[in-house]
Amino acid sequence: LSTEGQREIAKVAQILRDVASDIPDEIEWVIRVDGHTDNVPLSGEGAFANNWELSQARARSVMLQLARFGIPFERMSANGFGEFQPVDNADTAEARARNRRIELKLTER
């Protein structure tokens, strides 16, 4: 994660800690960390064999950062979607950059 990304995760963790006390005990909530990539295939010779693995690693790195800021692991789920849920289908560098992302969703277990 970049320094800017770490700062943003710290903000999210603070919001989660603030909100968690307002959630009734009977609600089994989790923060779902979804990793996404662009549609450019990986060579398979680097750290990740494909975009699916890369998206999962992105989600895990954010989850680990959230844990460093006090979010319990049992309240998180890391998911990778690879290139299969783009937010922009255009064939441009800007669209590919928008598709390389993390989404956080507060949901029930």
C-alpha positions as CSV (number, residue, x, y, z in Angstrom):
1,L,0.0,0.0,0.0
2,S,1.2,3.5,-0.8
3,T,1.6,6.1,2.0
4,E,-1.6,7.7,0.8
5,G,-3.4,4.4,0.8
6,Q,-2.3,3.7,4.4
7,R,-3.6,7.1,5.5
8,E,-7.0,6.3,3.9
9,I,-7.1,2.9,5.6
10,A,-6.4,4.6,8.9
11,K,-9.4,6.9,8.3
12,V,-11.6,3.9,7.4
13,A,-10.5,2.0,10.5
14,Q,-11.3,4.9,12.7
15,I,-14.8,5.2,11.2
16,L,-15.3,1.4,11.7
17,R,-14.2,1.6,15.3
18,D,-16.6,4.5,15.9
19,V,-19.5,2.8,14.2
20,A,-18.9,-0.6,15.7
21,S,-20.1,0.5,19.1
22,D,-23.4,1.5,17.6
23,I,-24.1,-1.8,16.0
24,P,-26.4,-4.0,18.1
25,D,-24.6,-7.1,19.6
26,E,-26.9,-9.5,17.8
27,I,-25.8,-8.3,14.3
28,E,-22.8,-10.3,13.2
29,W,-21.2,-7.7,11.0
30,V,-18.0,-7.9,8.8
31,I,-16.1,-5.5,6.6
32,R,-15.8,-7.1,3.2
33,V,-12.6,-6.1,1.5
34,D,-12.9,-6.7,-2.3
35,G,-9.8,-6.5,-4.5
36,H,-10.1,-5.8,-8.3
37,T,-7.7,-5.5,-11.2
38,D,-7.7,-4.2,-14.7
39,N,-8.0,-6.6,-17.7
40,V,-4.3,-6.7,-18.7
41,P,-3.1,-10.3,-18.4
42,L,-0.1,-10.9,-16.2
43,S,2.9,-12.8,-17.5
44,G,2.7,-15.4,-14.8
45,E,6.4,-15.0,-14.1
46,G,6.1,-12.4,-11.3
47,A,4.8,-12.6,-7.8
48,F,1.3,-13.4,-9.1
49,A,0.2,-16.0,-11.8
50,N,-2.9,-14.0,-12.8
51,N,-5.1,-11.1,-12.0
52,W,-7.2,-13.2,-9.7
53,E,-4.3,-13.8,-7.4
54,L,-3.3,-10.1,-7.6
55,S,-6.8,-9.0,-6.6
56,Q,-6.8,-11.4,-3.7
57,A,-3.4,-10.1,-2.6
58,R,-4.7,-6.5,-2.8
59,A,-7.6,-7.4,-0.6
60,R,-5.4,-9.2,2.0
61,S,-2.9,-6.3,2.2
62,V,-5.8,-3.9,3.0
63,M,-7.2,-6.4,5.5
64,L,-3.8,-6.7,7.2
65,Q,-3.5,-2.9,7.4
66,L,-7.0,-2.6,8.9
67,A,-5.9,-5.2,11.5
68,R,-2.9,-3.0,12.4
69,F,-5.4,-0.2,13.1
70,G,-7.4,-2.4,15.5
71,I,-10.0,-4.0,13.3
72,P,-10.3,-7.7,14.5
73,F,-9.7,-10.3,11.9
74,E,-13.0,-12.1,12.8
75,R,-14.7,-8.9,11.6
76,M,-13.1,-9.0,8.1
77,S,-13.3,-10.9,4.9
78,A,-10.8,-10.6,2.0
79,N,-12.1,-11.4,-1.5
80,G,-10.5,-11.2,-5.0
81,F,-12.5,-10.6,-8.1
82,G,-9.7,-10.2,-10.7
83,E,-10.8,-8.3,-13.8
84,F,-14.3,-9.7,-13.7
85,Q,-16.2,-6.8,-12.1
86,P,-14.9,-3.6,-13.9
87,V,-16.4,-0.2,-13.1
88,D,-15.3,1.1,-16.5
89,N,-15.3,-1.1,-19.7
90,A,-13.5,1.5,-21.9
91,D,-10.2,0.4,-23.5
92,T,-8.1,3.3,-22.1
93,A,-5.4,3.7,-19.5
94,E,-7.8,5.8,-17.4
95,A,-10.4,3.1,-17.4
96,R,-7.9,0.4,-16.5
97,A,-6.7,2.6,-13.6
98,R,-10.3,3.0,-12.3
99,N,-10.7,-0.8,-12.4
100,R,-7.6,-1.4,-10.2
101,R,-9.2,-0.8,-6.9
102,I,-10.3,-1.9,-3.4
103,E,-14.0,-1.7,-2.3
104,L,-15.0,-1.9,1.3
105,K,-18.5,-3.1,2.2
106,L,-20.0,-3.2,5.7
107,T,-22.3,-6.2,5.7
108,E,-23.7,-9.0,7.8
109,R,-21.8,-12.3,8.1
